[in-house]
Amino acid sequence: MILARAEQATRRYGNVLALDRLDLEVRAGELVGLLGPNGAGKSTLINLLVGLRRPTAGRVELFGGDPRDPASRRHLGVTPQETGLPGTLRVGEVVEFVGAHFPDPVPKAELLDRFGLTAQVKRQTGGLSGGQRRRLAVALAFLGRPRLVVLDEPTTGLDVEARHTLWEAIRAFHADGGTVLLSSHYLEEVEALAHRVVVMGRGRVLADDTVAAIRGIVGVRRVSLVADALPALPGVVGTTRTDGRTHLLTTDADQLVRDLVTAGVAFRDLEVRPTSLEEAFLAITADDGSTPAQPTTV
Ligand SMILES: Nc1ncnc2c1ncn2[C@@H]1O[C@H](COP(=O)(O)OP(=O)(O)OP(=O)(O)O)[C@@H](O)[C@H]1O
């Protein structure tokens, strides 16, 4: 069963094309990580799916209906990227207030325990640390026992312990049959939680695969050097040339350097560095997503 769907969804903000004919389906029981650099369009996609914004073109669906219709959102829990909490209300009061909107909310003590906020129950939210406020905002998404939870960068700004508490809560919800869509900048976070990873860049889906497959792609290194001519080298998945330097993308930089030496290539200024997610994906998905060209003599 498909709980959320985008079909050729496009969203423009003035001249900015934030989403570009994007297709995505989230099925019941999945835990999907949405990964991508700043500005990739993750929040825009989430905002369309949860009914906060409308697509400029294309369609979005939530539980088979229009996300802007409140009836479609009945089984949805959301934590947007930025949330406001009434600063003078106590943590327990916020949970009671929000819980009153649902027929069968998770009991306050259970929710606060799950999110590591038991000790703060009497604290005014204005007096919480940034991390505690964020955890409370995320906890509220789970309060009404939703079937689908959508979290936009839930752990940004959290320390390691708080992040792990949140991960545990998300995992427990999923183990109980809940469906989760969450965005993140961190592959490690998506890896810790999700089975399926959707990588976004420039408003499009660049890859939609298992964590292991994505891990293989982002394990790409960039070996860059200055050389007059290069032979075809095995293991190179992409080649670019800028300012007189040749950049070789490879999944095994050590072997590539050995091959360069064995081939007797006269190179200088060798540099090896990890590629950013964006670089790796843009390079690998160049040429209409087919395997990028093998290196040529430059
Ligand atoms: N309200 C808005 N008005 C104008 N441009 C916007 C607006 N919201 C988003 N954008 C632009 O749309 C593009 C996609 O932004 P979006 O926030 O969806 O990306 P993101 O992947 O969530 O980024 P981040 O990881 O930084 O949160 C960016 O170029 C952004 O500047």
The ligand as an SDF file (V2000), in Angstrom:
LIG
                    3D

 31 33  0  0  0  0  0  0  0  0999 V2000
   10.2540   29.7140    0.4280 N   0  0  0  0  0  0  0  0  0  0  0  0
   11.2230   29.7150   -0.4930 C   0  0  0  0  0  0  0  0  0  0  0  0
   11.4120   30.7800   -1.2880 N   0  0  0  0  0  0  0  0  0  0  0  0
   12.3870   30.7970   -2.2440 C   0  0  0  0  0  0  0  0  0  0  0  0
   13.2240   29.7630   -2.4740 N   0  0  0  0  0  0  0  0  0  0  0  0
   13.0930   28.6800   -1.7030 C   0  0  0  0  0  0  0  0  0  0  0  0
   12.0890   28.5920   -0.6730 C   0  0  0  0  0  0  0  0  0  0  0  0
   12.1930   27.3720   -0.0850 N   0  0  0  0  0  0  0  0  0  0  0  0
   13.2130   26.7370   -0.7040 C   0  0  0  0  0  0  0  0  0  0  0  0
   13.7450   27.5100   -1.6760 N   0  0  0  0  0  0  0  0  0  0  0  0
   14.8460   27.1360   -2.5810 C   0  0  0  0  0  0  0  0  0  0  0  0
   14.5260   25.8860   -3.1540 O   0  0  0  0  0  0  0  0  0  0  0  0
   15.6890   25.0690   -3.2300 C   0  0  0  0  0  0  0  0  0  0  0  0
   15.4540   23.7700   -2.4710 C   0  0  0  0  0  0  0  0  0  0  0  0
   15.3860   24.0680   -1.0860 O   0  0  0  0  0  0  0  0  0  0  0  0
   15.0080   23.0060    0.0370 P   0  0  0  0  0  0  0  0  0  0  0  0
   14.8950   23.7470    1.3210 O   0  0  0  0  0  0  0  0  0  0  0  0
   13.8600   22.2090   -0.4140 O   0  0  0  0  0  0  0  0  0  0  0  0
   16.3090   22.0750    0.0240 O   0  0  0  0  0  0  0  0  0  0  0  0
   16.8380   21.0650    1.1420 P   0  0  0  0  0  0  0  0  0  0  0  0
   17.3560   19.8820    0.3930 O   0  0  0  0  0  0  0  0  0  0  0  0
   15.8010   20.8120    2.1590 O   0  0  0  0  0  0  0  0  0  0  0  0
   18.0280   21.8870    1.7500 O   0  0  0  0  0  0  0  0  0  0  0  0
   18.6080   21.8930    3.2670 P   0  0  0  0  0  0  0  0  0  0  0  0
   19.3290   20.6100    3.4130 O   0  0  0  0  0  0  0  0  0  0  0  0
   19.5230   23.0800    3.2390 O   0  0  0  0  0  0  0  0  0  0  0  0
   17.4400   22.0460    4.1820 O   0  0  0  0  0  0  0  0  0  0  0  0
   16.8440   25.9060   -2.7010 C   0  0  0  0  0  0  0  0  0  0  0  0
   17.4750   26.5080   -3.8000 O   0  0  0  0  0  0  0  0  0  0  0  0
   16.1480   26.9390   -1.8390 C   0  0  0  0  0  0  0  0  0  0  0  0
   16.9000   28.1150   -1.7610 O   0  0  0  0  0  0  0  0  0  0  0  0
  1  2  1  0
  2  3  1  0
  2  7  2  0
  3  4  2  0
  4  5  1  0
  5  6  2  0
  6  7  1  0
  6 10  1  0
  7  8  1  0
  8  9  2  0
  9 10  1  0
 10 11  1  0
 11 12  1  0
 11 30  1  0
 12 13  1  0
 13 14  1  0
 13 28  1  0
 14 15  1  0
 15 16  1  0
 16 17  2  0
 16 18  1  0
 16 19  1  0
 19 20  1  0
 20 21  2  0
 20 22  1  0
 20 23  1  0
 23 24  1  0
 24 25  2  0
 24 26  1  0
 24 27  1  0
 28 29  1  0
 28 30  1  0
 30 31  1  0
M  END
$$$$
